[in-house]
Structures are given as C-alpha cells and as structure tokens.
Amino acid sequence: MAKLLEQISQDLKQAMKAREAETMSVLRMLIAAARNKEITLRKNGKAELSDEQAVEVIASEIKKRRDSVAAYTHGNRPELADKESAEIKIIEKYLPEQLGDEDLEKVIKEVIATGATDYGRVMGQTMAKVKGKASGVKVGELVKKLLAK
C-alpha cells in the first residue's frame, strides 16, 4: 500500500476516535476511490497503487468536487456548494505542496525554451513536469498568458 494511503488510513482512525463524521466520510471515500483504481490496475496486470497514482486519484476527486461546487453554485444550492468546498479542504491536505505562480511560470518558460510553441505541446510537457503539483486550469491560464507574449 502506498505511504499516502497509509497516512489516510491513520487519519481515518484518528477521525473515528474524535467522532468527526464529515472527515470520516471524506477519508472513506478517498480510500474507496484508491481501491477502485487499484482493482483497475490489477485487471491490467499491474501491482499495487504507487504514491504517484494515489496523488492522481486524490487530484481527480478534488476536480470532481470543484465541478460539483460550480454546478451547485450555478443551481443556487449554496449549502451543497459549501459542503463540497469543505470536503475539498480535507482532501487537499493529502496533495503535495502546490507550485506558486512564479515557480509554475519558470517551468512553463523552460518548456517554451525547448522549442514547444503551440498550446497543446506546452500544456502536455508542462503537465508531465508538474504532475500533481498544479491544477490544469492554472497551468492553462499561465500557458495562454506566456504564449501571447
């Protein structure tokens, strides 16, 4: 089991002892999503879930919740949007530290310096370098800004 999943399991035990229902629910959901990914990997002949793959699962869960927040806000359901936002805060604790705008710009400029000049190539190479450390939306905005210069 990945170290990250072990940490989530330990935090789940702590949340159970502290009777934090919302935290328990979110952590159980994270563990279930990771197990589903692990089952998919086993079907494809792979071994256990690595920490990198666990980060991908966590990032996808955050993305789902951000989409839900947008939908709930658009649908005039602020209480559900707040609930999803609270879940995002709990889940974000398990992502690696996110890159700041300056660091991200530096990585994008390095990619552009290698000769990639179209949006798709710059995005692909940048996302490969910053995997899990920056959201695709944020990277996309900065890439557009830097390519426009």
C-alpha positions as CSV (number, residue, x, y, z in Angstrom):
1,M,0.0,0.0,0.0
2,A,1.3,3.5,-0.8
3,K,2.5,5.6,2.0
4,L,0.0,8.2,1.2
5,L,-2.9,5.7,1.6
6,E,-1.4,4.5,4.9
7,Q,-1.4,8.1,6.1
8,I,-5.1,8.5,5.0
9,S,-5.9,5.3,6.9
10,Q,-4.2,6.6,10.0
11,D,-6.1,9.9,9.7
12,L,-9.3,7.9,9.3
13,K,-8.7,6.1,12.6
14,Q,-8.0,9.5,14.3
15,A,-11.2,10.9,12.9
16,M,-13.1,7.9,14.1
17,K,-11.7,8.4,17.6
18,A,-12.6,12.1,17.5
19,R,-16.0,11.3,16.1
20,E,-15.6,13.7,13.1
21,A,-18.3,12.4,10.8
22,E,-17.6,14.6,7.8
23,T,-13.8,13.8,7.9
24,M,-14.5,10.1,8.3
25,S,-16.9,10.2,5.3
26,V,-14.4,12.0,3.0
27,L,-11.5,9.8,4.0
28,R,-13.5,6.6,3.5
29,M,-14.5,7.9,0.0
30,L,-10.8,8.6,-0.7
31,I,-9.8,5.1,0.3
32,A,-12.6,3.6,-1.8
33,A,-11.5,5.6,-4.8
34,A,-7.9,4.4,-4.4
35,R,-9.1,0.8,-4.0
36,N,-11.1,1.1,-7.2
37,K,-8.0,2.4,-9.0
38,E,-6.0,-0.5,-7.5
39,I,-8.6,-3.0,-8.8
40,T,-8.4,-1.5,-12.3
41,L,-4.6,-1.7,-12.2
42,R,-4.7,-5.4,-11.1
43,K,-7.0,-6.1,-14.1
44,N,-4.4,-4.6,-16.3
45,G,-1.6,-6.8,-14.8
46,K,0.0,-4.0,-12.6
47,A,1.0,-4.3,-9.0
48,E,-0.1,-2.0,-6.1
49,L,-1.0,1.6,-6.3
50,S,2.0,3.9,-6.1
51,D,2.1,7.2,-4.3
52,E,2.1,9.0,-7.7
53,Q,-1.0,7.1,-8.7
54,A,-2.6,7.9,-5.3
55,V,-1.9,11.6,-5.9
56,E,-3.7,11.3,-9.3
57,V,-6.7,9.7,-7.6
58,I,-6.8,12.5,-5.0
59,A,-6.5,15.2,-7.7
60,S,-9.3,13.6,-9.6
61,E,-11.5,13.6,-6.5
62,I,-10.8,17.3,-5.9
63,K,-11.6,18.0,-9.5
64,K,-15.0,16.2,-9.2
65,R,-15.8,18.3,-6.1
66,R,-14.7,21.6,-7.8
67,D,-17.1,20.7,-10.7
68,S,-19.8,20.0,-8.2
69,V,-19.2,23.3,-6.4
70,A,-19.6,25.1,-9.8
71,A,-22.8,23.2,-10.6
72,Y,-24.3,23.8,-7.1
73,T,-23.4,27.5,-7.2
74,H,-25.0,27.8,-10.7
75,G,-28.0,25.8,-9.5
76,N,-28.5,28.2,-6.5
77,R,-27.6,25.5,-3.9
78,P,-25.1,27.3,-1.6
79,E,-25.4,24.7,1.2
80,L,-24.3,21.9,-1.0
81,A,-21.5,24.0,-2.6
82,D,-20.3,24.8,1.0
83,K,-20.3,21.1,1.8
84,E,-18.3,20.2,-1.3
85,S,-15.8,23.1,-0.5
86,A,-15.3,21.7,3.0
87,E,-14.6,18.3,1.5
88,I,-12.0,19.8,-0.9
89,K,-10.2,21.4,2.1
90,I,-10.0,18.0,3.8
91,I,-8.8,16.2,0.6
92,E,-6.2,18.9,-0.3
93,K,-4.2,18.0,2.8
94,Y,-3.0,14.9,1.0
95,L,-1.8,16.5,-2.2
96,P,1.9,17.5,-2.5
97,E,2.6,21.2,-1.9
98,Q,1.2,23.2,-4.9
99,L,3.6,25.2,-7.0
100,G,3.3,29.0,-6.8
101,D,2.7,31.2,-9.9
102,E,6.4,32.1,-10.1
103,D,7.6,28.5,-10.0
104,L,5.0,27.4,-12.4
105,E,5.9,30.3,-14.8
106,K,9.5,29.2,-14.6
107,V,8.6,25.6,-15.6
108,I,6.4,26.8,-18.5
109,K,9.2,29.1,-19.7
110,E,11.6,26.2,-19.7
111,V,9.2,24.1,-21.8
112,I,8.7,27.0,-24.2
113,A,12.5,27.4,-24.4
114,T,12.9,23.8,-25.6
115,G,11.0,24.8,-28.8
116,A,7.4,24.0,-28.0
117,T,5.4,26.9,-29.2
118,D,1.8,25.6,-29.6
119,Y,-0.6,25.4,-26.7
120,G,-1.1,21.6,-26.8
121,R,2.6,20.7,-26.7
122,V,3.4,23.3,-24.0
123,M,0.5,22.0,-21.9
124,G,1.4,18.4,-22.3
125,Q,5.0,18.8,-21.4
126,T,4.3,21.2,-18.5
127,M,1.6,18.9,-17.0
128,A,4.1,16.0,-17.2
129,K,6.6,18.0,-15.2
130,V,4.3,19.4,-12.6
131,K,2.1,16.3,-12.2
132,G,0.0,16.7,-9.0
133,K,1.7,20.0,-8.1
134,A,-0.5,22.3,-10.1
135,S,-4.1,22.3,-11.4
136,G,-4.6,22.0,-15.2
137,V,-6.7,25.1,-15.1
138,K,-4.0,27.2,-13.5
139,V,-1.4,25.8,-15.9
140,G,-3.6,26.5,-18.9
141,E,-4.1,30.2,-17.9
142,L,-0.4,30.7,-17.5
143,V,0.4,29.0,-20.7
144,K,-2.0,31.2,-22.6
145,K,-0.6,34.3,-21.0
146,L,3.0,33.3,-21.7
147,L,2.3,32.2,-25.3
148,A,0.5,35.5,-26.0
149,K,3.7,37.5,-25.2
